């Protein structure tokens, strides 16, 4: 017959209870954290397009069909040069005779417009001589100026982007450049045609801040626009600034945009 030591049994039961409680508390401590948001801290998403569908959402975008040349550009903006490709919006530029022009390219603008806030665009830019990709803002009232260029790039210098603000009013028919009503900053970094980068604009009532991959590259406090603006994404071919394509130019070129996101600033930011 086996005899039990009741005090020893009681001690074992108490010890087992303590270990069980400790084990449960430890299990609670190692729970996975909730997934982090991709949104920047201090900002609330107001509108986005991740271009993950089967076709472009024509309720959100207007695709250009025509030619206009404010700066001597040589392309015709053809609707078939703007399309979705592998989860990105693609703007294609080609050597192609079309509607009296030697090149076709793409131009798309958002129906969404906003005053102040932040815009993030994840994009890979086209390059080679004569390419002139741009991500920029114009007033919803369809006036000019002002104009905010989130980025522009000259294809023969794929490591440098330009960030600009141009403002009015115009005087005696002179442009903002002639009136000194413009601020531009160039930033030289990696080859922006080789990989995607996030180009951002933070627009406050008293300042503009340009960021590349989350790092501030330029701040301007002069001529800050106050009216709502919409987004334009395009690639011009030729023009006074980049010059015409030449024997070094490679076609086709692709301007790929993974996503576009608009935010408003949180009240406590």
Rosetta silent file (secondary structure, phi, psi, omega in degrees, C-alpha in Angstrom):
SEQUENCE: XXXXXXXXXXXXXXXXXXXXXXXXXXXXXXXXXXXXXXXXXXXXXXXXXXXXXXXXXXXXXXXXXXXXXXXXXXXXXXXXXXXXXXXXXXXXXXXXXXXXXXXXXXXXXXXXXXXXXXXXXXXXXXXXXXXXXXXXXXXXXXXXXXXXXXXXXXXXXXXXXXXXXXXXXXXXXXXXXXXXXXXXXXXXXXXXXXXXXXXXXXXXXXXXXXXXXXXXXXXXXXXXXXXXXXXXXXXXXXXXXXXXXXXXXXXXXXXXXXXXXXXXXXXXX
SCORE:     score description
SCORE:     0.000 S_00000001
   1 L     0.000  135.919 -177.763    0.000    0.000    0.000 S_00000001
   2 L   -95.126  132.435  177.880    1.319    3.450   -0.963 S_00000001
   3 L  -105.459  131.911  179.883    1.134    6.234    1.620 S_00000001
   4 L   -98.335  140.441  170.105    0.917    9.915    0.447 S_00000001
   5 L   -87.530  103.395 -172.973    2.431   12.879    2.254 S_00000001
   6 H   -61.963  -33.740  178.185   -0.513   15.244    2.105 S_00000001
   7 H   -66.101  -38.744  179.581    1.616   18.347    2.808 S_00000001
   8 H   -67.667  -40.126  178.858    3.948   17.464   -0.075 S_00000001
   9 H   -62.942  -42.707  179.405    1.014   16.924   -2.437 S_00000001
  10 H   -62.498  -39.702  178.700   -0.473   20.282   -1.452 S_00000001
  11 H   -63.670  -40.581  178.829    2.858   22.008   -2.092 S_00000001
  12 H   -64.639  -39.633  179.250    3.106   20.439   -5.544 S_00000001
  13 H   -64.697  -41.816  179.473   -0.416   21.606   -6.440 S_00000001
  14 H   -64.688  -43.297  179.493    0.355   25.170   -5.367 S_00000001
  15 H   -62.917  -39.924  179.203    3.623   25.163   -7.332 S_00000001
  16 H   -63.244  -38.841  178.907    1.846   23.822  -10.434 S_00000001
  17 H   -64.852  -41.359 -179.871   -0.728   26.617  -10.230 S_00000001
  18 H   -63.458  -44.470 -179.913    1.982   29.272  -10.003 S_00000001
  19 H   -64.136  -37.485  179.527    3.824   27.831  -13.023 S_00000001
  20 H   -64.712  -43.982  178.433    0.575   27.669  -15.038 S_00000001
  21 H   -63.135  -44.001  179.611   -0.232   31.332  -14.337 S_00000001
  22 H   -61.958  -39.942  179.991    3.333   32.393  -15.220 S_00000001
  23 H   -64.192  -40.378  179.171    3.164   30.389  -18.426 S_00000001
  24 H   -65.704  -41.361  179.694   -0.092   32.074  -19.460 S_00000001
  25 H   -64.438  -38.876  179.276    1.317   35.541  -18.713 S_00000001
  26 H   -65.798  -38.922  179.592    4.426   34.777  -20.747 S_00000001
  27 H   -63.159  -37.722  179.217    2.286   33.571  -23.651 S_00000001
  28 H   -66.562  -35.186 -177.460    0.331   36.836  -23.570 S_00000001
  29 H   -68.273  -27.815 -175.325    3.554   38.860  -23.647 S_00000001
  30 L   -97.965   14.777  175.632    4.844   37.240  -26.846 S_00000001
  31 L   -59.566  146.382  177.914    1.680   37.834  -28.896 S_00000001
  32 L   -64.651  139.555  174.182    2.381   39.210  -32.341 S_00000001
  33 L   -69.465  152.367  175.742    2.033   42.980  -32.649 S_00000001
  34 L   -62.772  150.673 -178.687   -0.713   44.232  -34.978 S_00000001
  35 L   -60.293  139.929  179.622    0.519   44.909  -38.517 S_00000001
  36 L   -75.899  146.791  177.262    2.016   48.353  -39.001 S_00000001
  37 L   -79.581  147.476  174.511    0.331   50.822  -41.364 S_00000001
  38 L   -78.621  -12.083 -176.258    2.125   51.970  -44.495 S_00000001
  39 L   -71.672  141.864  178.100    0.702   55.454  -43.932 S_00000001
  40 L   -64.654  146.191 -178.614    3.132   58.114  -42.654 S_00000001
  41 L   -64.938  134.236  178.094    2.757   59.016  -38.995 S_00000001
  42 L    92.306    4.165 -177.314    0.571   62.072  -38.402 S_00000001
  43 E  -131.190  146.717  178.474   -1.388   61.784  -41.647 S_00000001
  44 E  -116.394  129.849 -178.235   -4.774   60.284  -42.593 S_00000001
  45 E   -64.072  131.315  176.962   -5.373   58.823  -46.036 S_00000001
  46 E  -111.043  -28.052  179.931   -7.977   60.750  -48.074 S_00000001
  47 E  -165.016  145.424  178.212   -7.622   59.112  -51.504 S_00000001
  48 E  -154.724  160.566  168.956   -5.426   56.509  -53.194 S_00000001
  49 E  -143.800  120.053  179.248   -4.973   54.362  -56.261 S_00000001
  50 L   -98.862    0.061  174.733   -2.715   51.306  -56.121 S_00000001
  51 L    55.982   40.077 -178.123   -3.367   50.367  -59.767 S_00000001
  52 L   -98.141    1.490 -177.783   -4.110   46.757  -58.871 S_00000001
  53 L   -84.166 -169.531  179.177   -7.198   46.351  -61.047 S_00000001
  54 L   -86.701  -19.417 -179.518   -7.653   45.077  -64.582 S_00000001
  55 L  -152.783  164.203  179.406   -7.970   48.573  -66.065 S_00000001
  56 L   -66.299  136.158  178.720   -7.498   52.213  -65.161 S_00000001
  57 L   -75.766  100.861 -176.419  -10.322   53.630  -63.036 S_00000001
  58 L   -77.127   -2.182  169.319  -11.712   56.247  -65.375 S_00000001
  59 L   -82.501   -7.984 -178.208  -13.822   57.608  -62.541 S_00000001
  60 L  -116.865  -15.533 -172.276  -10.587   58.773  -60.945 S_00000001
  61 E  -135.911  153.922  171.843   -8.394   59.792  -63.896 S_00000001
  62 E  -120.717  124.360  179.453   -8.443   61.741  -67.159 S_00000001
  63 E  -102.594  129.240 -175.532   -6.081   60.540  -69.912 S_00000001
  64 L   -72.936  149.947  174.121   -4.989   63.135  -72.444 S_00000001
  65 L  -140.416   93.168 -178.035   -5.521   62.800  -76.196 S_00000001
  66 E   161.112 -178.464  178.953   -3.792   65.612  -78.029 S_00000001
  67 L  -129.804  129.704  167.972   -0.735   67.760  -78.492 S_00000001
  68 L  -144.289  148.742 -172.290    0.180   70.980  -76.792 S_00000001
  69 L  -136.516   90.138  176.873    3.599   72.454  -76.432 S_00000001
  70 L   -78.696  -23.332 -174.956    4.146   75.020  -73.726 S_00000001
  71 L  -131.589   28.063  177.543    7.883   74.364  -73.723 S_00000001
  72 L    78.725   18.207  179.793    8.627   73.106  -77.227 S_00000001
  73 E   -63.496  156.902 -171.322    7.803   69.437  -76.509 S_00000001
  74 L  -116.843    6.531 -174.842    7.635   67.118  -79.512 S_00000001
  75 E   -96.041  159.127  164.142    5.242   64.347  -78.431 S_00000001
  76 E  -105.290  130.133  177.952    1.593   63.583  -79.091 S_00000001
  77 E   -83.300  105.029 -175.896   -0.175   62.434  -75.946 S_00000001
  78 L  -103.232  133.543 -178.010   -1.934   59.255  -77.069 S_00000001
  79 H   -58.830  -30.190 -177.475   -4.397   57.431  -74.781 S_00000001
  80 H   -76.198   -0.098  176.376   -2.961   54.011  -75.655 S_00000001
  81 H   -94.021    5.260  176.722    0.361   55.027  -74.087 S_00000001
  82 E  -124.443  117.573 -175.180   -1.194   54.982  -70.593 S_00000001
  83 E  -160.093  172.321  178.024   -2.161   51.554  -69.260 S_00000001
  84 E   -93.628  140.373 -179.630   -1.734   49.101  -66.372 S_00000001
  85 E  -146.414  112.315  175.463    1.218   46.720  -66.325 S_00000001
  86 L    51.897   47.952  175.098    1.994   44.212  -63.575 S_00000001
  87 L    81.642    9.971  177.171    0.324   46.202  -60.799 S_00000001
  88 E  -129.876  156.132  167.950    1.593   49.624  -61.859 S_00000001
  89 E   -80.358  131.062 -178.603    0.368   52.454  -64.026 S_00000001
  90 E  -118.207  129.756  171.460    2.651   52.653  -67.042 S_00000001
  91 E  -109.583  115.914 -175.982    3.279   55.715  -69.226 S_00000001
  92 E  -103.720  139.693  175.973    5.084   54.624  -72.380 S_00000001
  93 E  -119.793  131.036 -174.799    7.067   56.888  -74.701 S_00000001
  94 E  -136.714  153.650  166.686    7.842   55.735  -78.251 S_00000001
  95 E   -80.477  108.989 -168.961    9.379   56.815  -81.515 S_00000001
  96 E  -160.648  122.328  177.581    6.161   56.667  -83.515 S_00000001
  97 E   -75.607  120.111 -174.461    4.689   58.825  -86.264 S_00000001
  98 E  -157.056  125.057  177.546    1.248   59.824  -85.067 S_00000001
  99 L    50.673   41.191  175.853   -0.981   62.834  -85.752 S_00000001
 100 L    81.779    5.035  179.091    1.893   64.722  -87.345 S_00000001
 101 E  -115.481  156.751 -177.406    4.351   64.071  -84.526 S_00000001
 102 E   -91.083   -8.320 -177.547    7.388   61.801  -84.390 S_00000001
 103 E  -137.930  148.265  169.321    6.824   60.603  -80.834 S_00000001
 104 E  -119.933  151.125  178.082    3.931   59.464  -78.675 S_00000001
 105 E  -154.619 -170.843 -174.803    3.791   59.516  -74.904 S_00000001
 106 L  -127.734  152.710 -177.610    1.287   59.657  -72.044 S_00000001
 107 E  -147.901  122.658 -178.179   -0.329   62.256  -69.805 S_00000001
 108 E  -136.395  140.494 -178.780   -2.793   61.450  -67.009 S_00000001
 109 E  -132.149  149.224 -177.055   -4.384   63.698  -64.388 S_00000001
 110 E   -81.707  144.216  170.203   -6.387   63.008  -61.253 S_00000001
 111 E   -77.917  -31.732  176.012  -10.013   63.952  -60.821 S_00000001
 112 E   -66.167  136.640  173.130   -9.343   64.143  -57.097 S_00000001
 113 E  -137.366  161.458 -170.832   -8.068   67.503  -55.909 S_00000001
 114 E  -158.558  148.551  171.848   -7.099   68.781  -52.501 S_00000001
 115 L  -109.011  125.313 -177.593   -5.863   71.828  -50.626 S_00000001
 116 L    65.761  171.138 -178.644   -2.936   71.178  -48.295 S_00000001
 117 E   113.782 -158.352 -178.193   -1.912   67.732  -47.069 S_00000001
 118 E  -133.820  145.170  175.543    0.604   65.222  -48.291 S_00000001
 119 E  -126.831  128.705  174.108    1.027   63.313  -51.547 S_00000001
 120 E  -115.727  131.679  177.448    3.131   60.158  -51.888 S_00000001
 121 E  -131.482  120.131  178.086    3.953   58.726  -55.322 S_00000001
 122 E   -97.485  111.551 -170.192    5.984   55.545  -55.679 S_00000001
 123 E  -142.891  153.662  169.951    7.512   55.699  -59.152 S_00000001
 124 E  -119.356  128.189 -167.532   10.326   54.563  -61.419 S_00000001
 125 L   -97.825  154.831  174.607   11.237   57.161  -64.005 S_00000001
 126 L   -80.982  160.701 -179.894   12.211   56.951  -67.683 S_00000001
 127 L  -137.869 -163.538 -174.797   15.607   58.066  -68.905 S_00000001
 128 L    75.563  161.039 -171.669   17.888   58.767  -71.908 S_00000001
 129 L   -54.189  131.193  175.399   18.238   61.978  -73.888 S_00000001
 130 L    94.745  -10.968  177.887   15.050   63.928  -74.523 S_00000001
 131 E   -81.899  140.033 -176.416   12.872   62.313  -71.841 S_00000001
 132 E  -140.793   73.253  177.696   11.180   64.724  -69.442 S_00000001
 133 E   -74.427  148.916 -179.829    9.044   62.915  -66.823 S_00000001
 134 E  -149.572  146.172  170.259    7.134   65.011  -64.312 S_00000001
 135 E  -124.796  115.885 -168.413    4.825   64.636  -61.317 S_00000001
 136 E  -152.163  167.389 -175.817    3.151   67.977  -60.685 S_00000001
 137 E  -123.992  140.563  172.809    0.139   69.932  -59.423 S_00000001
 138 E  -131.767  157.995 -178.028   -2.093   72.575  -60.993 S_00000001
 139 E   -63.753  142.086  176.762   -5.121   74.457  -59.581 S_00000001
 140 L   -62.232  -22.659  178.752   -8.516   72.746  -59.777 S_00000001
 141 L   -76.205   -0.663  178.910   -9.828   76.047  -61.195 S_00000001
 142 L    62.483   39.037  175.024   -7.696   75.365  -64.319 S_00000001
 143 L  -111.081  169.206  176.483   -5.691   78.545  -63.922 S_00000001
 144 L  -157.082  142.460  -15.307   -1.923   79.094  -64.003 S_00000001
 145 L   -68.535  177.194   14.681    0.148   79.885  -62.050 S_00000001
 146 L   -84.584  172.071  175.469    0.560   78.507  -59.381 S_00000001
 147 E  -151.768  131.112  174.156    2.297   75.218  -60.177 S_00000001
 148 E  -114.861  120.444  175.231    4.029   72.792  -57.836 S_00000001
 149 E   -96.994  107.941  177.754    6.452   70.337  -59.422 S_00000001
 150 E   -62.894  -49.969  169.807    6.859   67.413  -57.048 S_00000001
 151 E  -152.508  149.456  164.844    9.643   66.165  -59.290 S_00000001
 152 E  -132.389  153.509  178.552   10.974   66.600  -62.809 S_00000001
 153 E  -141.047  141.523  174.186   13.881   64.705  -64.362 S_00000001
 154 L   -99.831  122.526 -168.247   15.946   65.232  -67.496 S_00000001
 155 L   -56.731  -28.750 -179.845   16.548   61.875  -69.116 S_00000001
 156 L   -77.452   -7.672  179.236   20.227   62.431  -69.884 S_00000001
 157 L  -131.306   73.967 -170.479   20.891   62.994  -66.143 S_00000001
 158 L   -72.686   -4.592  179.379   18.963   60.192  -64.411 S_00000001
 159 L   -93.179   -3.871 -174.383   20.545   60.807  -61.000 S_00000001
 160 E  -122.948  129.416  172.661   19.104   64.317  -60.544 S_00000001
 161 E  -114.919  158.209 -179.322   15.533   65.395  -59.863 S_00000001
 162 E  -123.172  134.800 -178.266   14.187   68.946  -59.628 S_00000001
 163 E  -120.759  128.299 -169.592   11.581   70.172  -57.136 S_00000001
 164 E  -142.535  155.497  168.412    9.882   73.506  -57.812 S_00000001
 165 E  -132.725  127.923  177.655    7.216   76.012  -56.858 S_00000001
 166 E  -123.121  133.933 -175.814    6.046   78.677  -59.334 S_00000001
 167 L  -138.951  168.303 -179.499    3.542   81.336  -58.306 S_00000001
 168 L  -109.447 -163.443    3.311    1.751   84.483  -59.458 S_00000001
 169 L   -81.712  157.323  175.875    0.292   86.890  -60.064 S_00000001
 170 L   -73.879  144.540 -178.660    1.585   87.501  -63.549 S_00000001
 171 L  -131.036  129.982  177.401    2.566   91.074  -64.294 S_00000001
 172 L    55.178   32.922  177.330    2.891   92.735  -67.718 S_00000001
 173 L    72.438   10.869 -178.671    2.600   89.348  -69.406 S_00000001
 174 L   -87.785  150.743 -179.696    5.788   88.093  -67.770 S_00000001
 175 L   -81.082  165.451  174.289    6.215   84.512  -66.543 S_00000001
 176 H   -56.434  -33.213  179.895    7.003   83.542  -62.930 S_00000001
 177 H   -65.916  -41.216  179.447   10.573   82.873  -64.060 S_00000001
 178 H   -70.454  -27.385 -177.954   10.925   86.413  -65.422 S_00000001
 179 H   -92.230   -2.757 -177.437    9.374   87.855  -62.255 S_00000001
 180 L    74.095   17.891 -177.866   11.505   85.828  -59.854 S_00000001
 181 L   -96.283   55.524 -177.213    8.362   84.121  -58.533 S_00000001
 182 E  -155.367  147.035  174.494    9.849   80.641  -58.548 S_00000001
 183 E  -136.769  130.475 -179.010   11.989   78.421  -56.371 S_00000001
 184 E  -135.640  141.404  175.399   13.714   75.254  -57.580 S_00000001
 185 E  -132.294  132.654  173.175   16.054   72.801  -55.916 S_00000001
 186 E   -97.360  143.344  175.802   17.935   69.964  -57.564 S_00000001
 187 E  -128.163  123.783  178.032   18.778   66.782  -55.690 S_00000001
 188 E  -103.023  124.003 -177.210   21.371   64.314  -56.976 S_00000001
 189 L  -143.304 -132.704  179.359   21.049   60.798  -55.640 S_00000001
 190 L   -75.654  174.781  173.776   20.692   57.298  -57.094 S_00000001
 191 L   -72.809  107.857 -174.453   19.755   56.512  -60.687 S_00000001
 192 L   -76.106   -0.631  175.602   16.005   57.153  -60.509 S_00000001
 193 L   -95.058   -6.822 -173.981   15.411   55.060  -63.643 S_00000001
 194 L   -93.555  -24.212 -175.455   16.727   51.861  -62.027 S_00000001
 195 L  -154.431  166.186  176.779   14.280   51.361  -59.138 S_00000001
 196 L   -75.004  143.416  173.851   11.116   52.693  -57.525 S_00000001
 197 E  -138.386  148.844  178.957   11.384   55.653  -55.158 S_00000001
 198 E   -93.357  115.716  177.522    8.740   57.427  -53.086 S_00000001
 199 E  -102.600  124.976 -173.120    8.465   61.090  -54.046 S_00000001
 200 E  -128.152  149.412  171.130    6.451   63.113  -51.526 S_00000001
 201 E  -127.465  127.967  169.761    5.144   66.633  -51.080 S_00000001
 202 E  -107.404  121.481 -171.839    3.958   67.999  -47.742 S_00000001
 203 E  -117.110  110.098  178.546    1.873   71.094  -48.321 S_00000001
 204 E  -109.585  165.216  178.124    1.135   73.342  -45.344 S_00000001
 205 L   -59.330  -26.715 -175.388   -0.500   76.812  -45.322 S_00000001
 206 L  -117.816    4.518 -178.271    2.904   78.421  -44.754 S_00000001
 207 E  -164.993  161.361  173.899    5.399   76.038  -46.370 S_00000001
 208 E  -124.684  137.345  179.642    6.123   73.267  -48.862 S_00000001
 209 E  -130.006  125.191  177.814    8.376   70.295  -48.073 S_00000001
 210 E  -102.686  136.127 -179.806    9.679   67.861  -50.668 S_00000001
 211 E  -128.540  147.584  172.372   10.809   64.372  -49.592 S_00000001
 212 E  -124.761  119.810 -177.816   12.531   61.484  -51.364 S_00000001
 213 L    51.258   40.823  174.454   12.132   58.075  -49.731 S_00000001
 214 L    85.669   -1.409 -179.314   11.027   59.774  -46.511 S_00000001
 215 E  -109.498  130.615 -179.395   13.895   62.266  -46.264 S_00000001
 216 E   -68.032  128.764 -179.189   13.314   66.012  -46.625 S_00000001
 217 E  -115.726  -18.594 -175.750   15.293   67.419  -49.560 S_00000001
 218 E  -159.918  139.814  175.352   13.829   70.920  -50.030 S_00000001
 219 E  -132.264  134.280  176.066   11.690   73.417  -48.083 S_00000001
 220 E  -133.602  137.994  179.489   10.144   76.589  -49.471 S_00000001
 221 L  -116.380    5.497 -177.320    8.068   79.196  -47.639 S_00000001
 222 L  -102.368  138.717  173.851    7.527   81.642  -50.514 S_00000001
 223 L    60.904   35.939 -178.364    4.459   81.784  -52.720 S_00000001
 224 L   -67.629  124.862 -179.688    2.705   78.837  -51.076 S_00000001
 225 L   -64.953  152.443  179.134   -0.529   78.110  -53.011 S_00000001
 226 L  -120.663   -7.344 -178.481   -3.828   78.270  -51.135 S_00000001
 227 L   -95.618  154.148  177.390   -6.234   76.858  -53.734 S_00000001
 228 L   -59.164  148.092 -177.831   -7.083   73.156  -54.238 S_00000001
 229 E  -137.228  155.118  177.219   -4.896   71.380  -56.806 S_00000001
 230 E  -114.887  166.465 -174.207   -4.948   68.162  -58.823 S_00000001
 231 E  -100.579  138.473  172.245   -2.128   65.826  -59.844 S_00000001
 232 E  -120.412  137.001  174.182   -0.604   65.399  -63.314 S_00000001
 233 E  -129.651  124.074 -176.416    1.761   62.571  -64.256 S_00000001
 234 E  -155.825  168.017  168.251    3.343   62.631  -67.707 S_00000001
 235 E  -129.243  112.647  172.444    6.453   62.181  -69.791 S_00000001
 236 E   -83.067  156.109  176.600    7.208   64.888  -72.309 S_00000001
 237 E  -121.098  122.604 -177.713    9.577   64.179  -75.193 S_00000001
 238 E    77.913 -167.651 -177.311   11.928   66.950  -76.219 S_00000001
 239 L   114.245  166.441 -174.002   11.494   70.577  -75.291 S_00000001
 240 L   -62.946  -30.450 -176.320   13.739   73.466  -74.417 S_00000001
 241 L   -82.401  -55.459 -178.915   14.985   72.034  -71.149 S_00000001
 242 L   -80.168  -20.644 -173.690   15.914   68.388  -71.954 S_00000001
 243 L    82.282  169.390 -178.030   16.530   68.957  -75.653 S_00000001
 244 L   -76.862  154.140  171.139   15.421   66.670  -78.466 S_00000001
 245 L   -57.433  152.951  178.207   16.101   62.934  -78.547 S_00000001
 246 L  -139.144 -161.998 -176.174   19.280   61.998  -80.387 S_00000001
 247 L   -65.563  -15.675  178.385   21.286   58.934  -81.379 S_00000001
 248 L   -89.729   -9.680 -176.597   21.805   57.999  -77.727 S_00000001
 249 L   -72.987  136.248  179.216   18.081   57.898  -76.957 S_00000001
 250 L  -111.448  127.932  175.979   16.582   54.491  -76.346 S_00000001
 251 L  -121.558  151.284   -4.979   12.909   53.743  -77.102 S_00000001
 252 L   -75.946  160.789  173.512   10.501   52.707  -75.752 S_00000001
 253 E  -116.404  150.085 -175.246   10.837   54.335  -72.358 S_00000001
 254 E  -127.283  133.195  175.539    8.600   53.587  -69.379 S_00000001
 255 E  -113.864  104.374 -172.547    7.405   55.781  -66.541 S_00000001
 256 E  -106.948  132.586 -179.638    5.933   53.371  -63.953 S_00000001
 257 E  -122.079  116.962 -178.020    3.826   54.424  -60.954 S_00000001
 258 E   -77.664  -41.293  177.096    3.118   51.834  -58.264 S_00000001
 259 E  -159.369  160.568  172.446    0.729   53.982  -56.233 S_00000001
 260 E  -130.502  131.034 -178.932   -0.552   57.490  -55.580 S_00000001
 261 E  -137.155  129.089  174.262   -1.754   58.472  -52.093 S_00000001
 262 E  -105.239  141.218  179.869   -3.232   61.726  -50.794 S_00000001
 263 E  -132.489  158.218  166.692   -3.335   62.488  -47.069 S_00000001
 264 E  -116.213  151.611 -175.654   -4.617   65.170  -44.738 S_00000001
 265 E   -75.211  134.848  174.639   -2.734   66.236  -41.637 S_00000001
 266 L   -65.856  150.041 -177.716   -4.013   64.922  -38.293 S_00000001
 267 L   -62.262  -31.358 -178.147   -5.139   67.625  -35.884 S_00000001
 268 L   -92.954    8.517 -178.139   -2.542   66.567  -33.313 S_00000001
 269 L   -81.454    0.000    0.000    0.335   66.427  -35.843 S_00000001
